[in-house]
Amino acid sequence: MTNSAIKVGLFIPCYVNQLYPQVGIATLELLEKLGVDVYYPEGQTCCGQPLGNSGYEQDSKGICNLFVKNFNDYDYIVGPSGSCIYHVKHHFDILEQTPEVKRVRNNAYELCEFIVKILGKTDLGASFPHKVGLHKSCHGLRGLKLGKCSEVQGEHYSTEEDLLKEVKGLELMALNRKDECCGFGGTFAVFEEAISSKMGKDRVQDHIDSDVEVLTGADHSCLMHMEGIVNRNKQPLKVMHIAEILNSSL
């Protein structure tokens, strides 16, 4: 199947849509550059993750069913968020497992995973001459298996690193604690504010200590948490979603 024959439903998480529309635009432009046939279902809403994280999973069934209704007709569902895609793949088990639900769960992909594993691409022709630090979010790393965790033995791999290493001029900086949680955790950041803040400060400081200019990752919820810390403390660090870098031609 050629890329142009692949029909993709673009899923833009609600917080990205409301707060970081440039990430949604970068994702769309990137997929279009790769030649896939991209559609944006206008009736899409939240995937239901916030309710699930707060213990109201049963109350999220209506949202989850609407997601299935919106995205069932596509070959793949692609979104710039590991946590949201993880929720679709692993927590839509609360629904009756109809062929439509199974299809959506099986065909949902985080953006980087889709580009590397489905399209077989790593060099996207991007250019970004900066020192970059990669934050590997827990849902993407340990949930979707987008890379090898430091606590697990075996050969190293990382879909995000594979893509960033091909970006012209980009220097991927080594971190001291390369896959530690940032402390966001959705509603964890609300109910355990002090712990969440301290974890986030530690992650930000690791990037600063590693001479990073731009902090990136595949999950903007984590990036939003750390960007808030950076901004409040006026620290010398820029935060960008990986889609923005991969779509860059600086």
Stockholm file with secondary structure:
# STOCKHOLM 1.0

chainA/1-250         MTNSAIKVGLFIPCYVNQLYPQVGIATLELLEKLGVDVYYPEGQTCCGQPLGNSGYEQDSKGICNLFVKNFNDYDYIVGPSGSCIYHVKHHFDILEQTPEVKRVRNNAYELCEFIVKILGKTDLGASFPHKVGLHKSCHGLRGLKLGKCSEVQGEHYSTEEDLLKEVKGLELMALNRKDECCGFGGTFAVFEEAISSKMGKDRVQDHIDSDVEVLTGADHSCLMHMEGIVNRNKQPLKVMHIAEILNSSL
#=GR chainA/1-250 SS CCGGGCEEEECCCHHHHHHCHHHHHHHHHHHHHTTCEEECCTTCCCCSHHHHHTTCGGGGHHHHHHHHHHHTTSSEEEESCHHHHHHHHHHGGGSCCCHHHHHHHHTEEEHHHIIIIISCCCCCCCBCCSEEEEECCHIIIIISCCBCCTTSCSCCCBHHHHHHTTSBTCEECCCSSTTCCCSCTTTHHHHTHHHHHHHHHHHHHHHHHTTCSEEEESCHHHHHHHHHHHHHTTCSCEEEEHHHHHTCBC
#=GC SS_cons         CCGGGCEEEECCCHHHHHHCHHHHHHHHHHHHHTTCEEECCTTCCCCSHHHHHTTCGGGGHHHHHHHHHHHTTSSEEEESCHHHHHHHHHHGGGSCCCHHHHHHHHTEEEHHHIIIIISCCCCCCCBCCSEEEEECCHIIIIISCCBCCTTSCSCCCBHHHHHHTTSBTCEECCCSSTTCCCSCTTTHHHHTHHHHHHHHHHHHHHHHHTTCSEEEESCHHHHHHHHHHHHHTTCSCEEEEHHHHHTCBC
//
